[in-house]
Amino acid sequence: MALINCPECDKKISDQAEKCPNCAFPIKKTTQVVLESKEGCFLQTLNTGCMIIFVLIATIIGIGIIATILD
């Protein structure tokens, strides 16, 4: 048995609880979904960040090449 945070009220509760004793939020069915969605969200954010950095670098390189050609 481990303690987890309730996704609704953020109080410490047992991972075996069917619902949060503080706010009655259902725990058993939602714990897996919440944990999985956080990982997916992180990976989506990471991919978006990498794409933004790639576009910025490509833009800077493109401007440098155009500036060299026009000189």
C-alpha distance (Angstrom), angle and dihedral (degrees) to the residues before:
residue distance angle dihedral
M1 . . .
A2 3.78 . .
L3 3.76 135.2 .
I4 3.79 118.5 -115.6
N5 3.79 133.5 177.2
C6 3.78 117.1 -102.7
P7 3.83 108.0 -115.3
E8 3.81 89.9 -138.2
C9 3.82 107.6 41.8
D10 3.84 100.0 12.8
K11 3.84 93.4 -130.1
K12 3.82 119.7 143.2
I13 3.81 111.7 -101.0
S14 3.80 138.1 161.5
D15 3.79 116.7 -84.2
Q16 3.81 86.6 -135.3
A17 3.82 93.6 60.6
E18 3.79 117.4 112.9
K19 3.81 91.1 -149.6
C20 3.79 137.1 3.9
P21 3.82 111.3 -88.6
N22 3.82 89.7 -147.1
C23 3.80 102.6 50.0
A24 3.85 103.7 5.4
F25 3.81 92.5 -121.4
P26 3.86 109.2 161.1
I27 3.82 108.0 -110.3
K28 3.80 111.0 177.0
K29 3.80 97.9 64.4
T30 3.81 98.8 34.9
T31 3.82 101.9 46.0
Q32 3.80 94.2 77.7
V33 3.80 93.4 44.5
V34 3.81 92.9 50.8
L35 3.81 93.2 48.9
E36 3.80 93.0 46.6
S37 3.79 94.0 47.1
K38 3.81 92.1 53.1
E39 3.81 90.9 56.3
G40 3.79 92.0 48.1
C41 3.78 91.0 47.9
F42 3.81 91.3 52.0
L43 3.78 92.4 50.2
Q44 3.80 92.2 47.6
T45 3.80 90.2 49.9
L46 3.80 90.8 48.1
N47 3.82 91.6 51.1
T48 3.81 91.8 48.1
G49 3.80 91.5 49.2
C50 3.79 92.0 50.3
M51 3.79 91.0 49.5
I52 3.81 91.9 51.3
I53 3.81 91.5 50.1
F54 3.81 90.9 47.7
V55 3.83 92.2 51.1
L56 3.82 91.7 48.2
I57 3.81 92.8 50.2
A58 3.81 91.7 46.3
T59 3.82 90.1 49.8
I60 3.80 92.6 50.7
I61 3.80 91.6 48.0
G62 3.81 90.6 47.0
I63 3.80 92.3 51.3
G64 3.82 89.8 48.7
I65 3.79 92.1 51.7
I66 3.82 93.0 47.3
A67 3.82 90.8 47.8
T68 3.82 90.8 51.4
I69 3.81 92.4 49.2
L70 3.83 93.5 49.1
D71 3.82 93.5 50.6
